[in-house]
Each structure stands twice: as structure tokens, then as C-alpha cells.
Amino acid sequence: EMMLSSEDAAIVLDQAENIVAVNEKWQSLCGYSAKEALHHSTKILQGEMTNEEKARGFAQELRTLGEARTTLANYTREGEPFAHKLHATRFTDHRTGDVFFFTEGVEVKDAAIRRAIFKRGNAHRPSENLTFELRLVGLLSTVLGVAAGAAY
């Protein structure tokens, strides 16, 4: 229901922090189809200018407090950076007891905020092996069509 009512790009993660649902706006913003994204972590969006420490802090705050906000440099499937303003909440499926994380995001267009987010000193560069592995996983997912589940 949350996915359908969201006016922003929206994504749902399971307790293991793997993507279990995305809406069409998220697919359009990030460039990944639901099939490509499902069962992956949101690290598929990270790249050279993503502040990994800030991303980990966002995830930790969400897990412990049940809500978190941040703005990160993320990347589209094509490798284009964008400033991604995120708001996430934790929720529990009362029928099953399963915990999920619902995140809505928008692209920040303001030039000053984009400069601050994309400032190289604000980023931690992931290892070349990790970047290669993430691209390989995305390619294999595309080629093999590996993904189950539904987009909302």
C-alpha cells in the first residue's frame, strides 16, 4: 500500500537489507528494472562519490531508531551520479512478524546541495574489485534474468 501511495521513488528492503520491491518512479530514477534490482542490496546504487560512512550511519540509525533521513551521492545503472535525498522507516508485518524498511527518495536538483554532496573530499572510494563485482552482478542479473518478486 505504501508503494502505491508514494509520489516519490520508493523501495522496500527485507530485514537482511535486500531489495524486495521497487516502484516505477524508483526504476525511472535509478535506471534499474525491478528484475535487475530485486534481491540485491542498495549498494548497486553506490559509487566513487558515495560517502560509505554516511550510508552506514543512515542504515544503523534506521535499524536502531526506526527512522532515518540523509542525502547521498548515488549512481544510476548507467553510472550517472545524482544527489539522492532519502527518508526511511522501519515497519513490521503484523501477520508474520517480519521486519521491512521502506525508503522514499527524490533527486536533489539544487546546485549548492549537489556541489556539497559530490565534493570528492566527502566520499570514500570503494575498492576497484568491489566496483567490478557490483557491475558484474548487475550484468549477470540482466543476462540471466535472475530475480523473482513483483514491482509495485
Residue pairs with C-beta under 8 A, 6 or more apart in sequence:
2 10
2 12
2 102
3 10
3 12
3 21
3 23
3 102
3 152
4 23
4 152
6 23
6 25
6 104
7 25
8 25
8 104
8 105
8 106
9 23
9 25
9 26
9 28
9 29
9 30
9 104
9 105
9 106
10 22
10 23
10 25
10 26
10 102
10 103
10 104
10 105
11 19
11 21
11 22
11 23
11 26
11 37
11 42
11 102
11 103
11 105
12 19
12 20
12 21
12 22
12 100
12 101
12 102
12 103
13 19
13 20
13 41
13 42
13 100
13 101
13 103
14 20
14 98
14 99
14 100
14 101
15 98
15 99
15 100
17 41
17 42
17 59
17 101
18 39
18 40
18 41
19 37
19 38
19 39
19 40
19 41
19 42
20 38
20 39
20 100
20 149
21 34
21 38
21 149
21 150
21 151
21 152
22 32
22 34
22 37
22 38
22 151
22 152
23 151
23 152
24 151
26 37
26 105
27 33
27 34
27 37
27 151
29 76
29 82
29 105
29 107
30 37
30 45
30 74
30 76
30 77
31 76
31 77
31 78
31 80
32 44
32 77
32 138
33 151
34 147
34 149
34 150
34 151
35 141
35 145
35 146
35 147
36 77
36 138
36 141
36 142
36 147
37 44
37 147
38 147
38 148
38 149
39 146
39 147
39 148
39 149
40 137
40 138
40 141
43 134
44 77
44 134
44 137
44 138
45 74
45 75
45 84
46 52
46 55
46 74
46 75
46 126
46 134
47 73
47 74
47 75
47 79
47 81
47 126
47 131
48 123
48 125
48 126
48 131
49 73
49 81
49 117
49 118
49 120
49 122
49 123
50 72
50 73
50 74
50 75
50 123
50 124
50 126
51 72
51 73
51 122
51 123
51 124
52 124
52 126
53 124
54 70
54 72
55 70
55 72
57 70
58 68
58 69
58 70
58 72
58 86
58 88
59 68
61 67
61 68
62 68
62 88
62 89
62 90
62 101
63 90
66 89
66 90
67 87
67 88
67 89
67 90
68 86
68 87
68 88
69 85
69 86
69 87
69 88
70 85
70 86
71 83
71 84
71 85
71 86
71 108
71 113
71 117
72 83
72 84
72 86
72 117
73 81
73 82
73 83
73 84
73 117
73 118
73 122
73 123
74 81
74 82
74 84
75 81
75 82
76 82
77 138
81 118
82 107
82 108
83 107
83 108
83 113
83 114
83 117
83 118
84 105
84 106
84 107
84 108
85 105
85 106
85 107
85 108
86 103
86 104
86 105
87 103
87 104
87 105
88 101
88 102
88 103
88 104
89 101
89 102
89 103
90 99
90 100
90 101
90 102
91 99
91 100
91 101
91 102
92 98
92 99
92 100
93 99
93 100
108 114
108 117
116 122
140 146
141 147
